[in-house]
Amino acid sequence: RGFIVGDPAEQRAAFALLKNQDPTMKLVLKPSDGLGCKGLVLDAQLSDLHAETALPQSMIIEEMVGESGGPSPTIYMCGTRVLAIADQLMMSLKNNGNIVPSELPSTQLRAMSSAAVAIGEHLGLKGQWGMDFVIDQKTQLPVIVDLNVGRPNGSLAYYLWRSLQRPPAGHEAGAELVQLARCRRPLKTEHVDTFVALLAAHNLLWTNGCAEGICVTQHIPGDWSTILCASWRGRDAALALYARLAELDHSGCLYGYK
């Protein structure tokens, strides 16, 4: 339940209508074209509504499903084919990276996959697209939040790369390669070769046939870039790779989220 509003009066009216339906209902306030949780307000109160005579842009005010800090899975599709389901790592209402495979129960994963396939078929979607979900804490059912079409997802290349990887010696053929995409902001003066050398010096660089390592997937001096921590040893091992790198990197770059 929710509304798209174009001015402060509509915003206040929508807030009142939703609260009149259920006074205990928590509400979400966000820009209608928001990206990366920018401008998102969870459990919005009257004090969070805009008091100006005009809104900076159209806004969405809607029922809040799920809990702050709860699971926030996202599914990656190609047409009607499921590519991957990832867990978005949220911190302070910001995306702090994605990790695949999702650790949600198989019943929820099947429900998300079925919904995505059905929507892809109904809308005749082609190419790469995706959807974001939250989990209803009362029913434990996934609820669709966003449908993302019109652009390749930033993590698509990682999942294509995953299809070329084979388990190293000592790992079963059906083993899962955990992939953690996280952010790093190098200094303006840092060359990519310097970063690669740092990874290699500490045995953190991904190489063919290794059990785990870090791939330099994006390097933009002076701006937030993406690295991929991959491990055949599990989710905790992939997270530990990022933590170890952040601890030993004394170059002055930033780690965390944008």
Salt bridges, closest charged atoms under 4 A:
GLU62 OE2 - LYS30 NZ 3.30
GLU63 OE1 - ARG1 NE 3.14
GLU67 OE1 - LYS26 NZ 3.79
ASP87 OD2 - ARG235 NH2 3.25
GLU103 OE1 - ARG235 NE 3.53
ASP146 OD1 - LYS30 NZ 3.90
GLU190 OE1 - ARG184 NH1 2.83
GLU190 OE1 - HIS219 NE2 2.83
ASP193 OD2 - HIS191 ND1 3.69
GLU212 OE2 - ARG233 NH1 3.27
ASP249 OD2 - ARG184 NH2 2.97
